[in-house]
C-alpha cells in the first residue's frame, strides 16, 4: 500500500492585461487581481510560498508559487 506523505504544487501564473491594453488603470486591475488571489489562498488557509514575482514590460505579472494541494501535508516543500 502507498500513502502520500507530502505534496505540493508548483505553478507559474501569468496575471495578464486585457488584449491590446496597457493603461495604468489596467495595470492597477492586474495588481488588484493578484492581491485578491493571495487573499483567497489566505482565506482558505492554503499554505503557499511566492518563489518569484516579476512585473513584465507590458505591466502584467508573472508569479511562481509553491502551494498546498487540497489538504495534503506539504512537508518541507515550503521551507
Buried (B, 14 or more C-beta within 10 A) or exposed (E): EEEEEEBBBEEEEEBBBEEEEEEEEBBEBBEEEBEEBBEEBEEEEBBBBEEEEEEEEEBBBBBBBBBBBEEBEBEEBBE
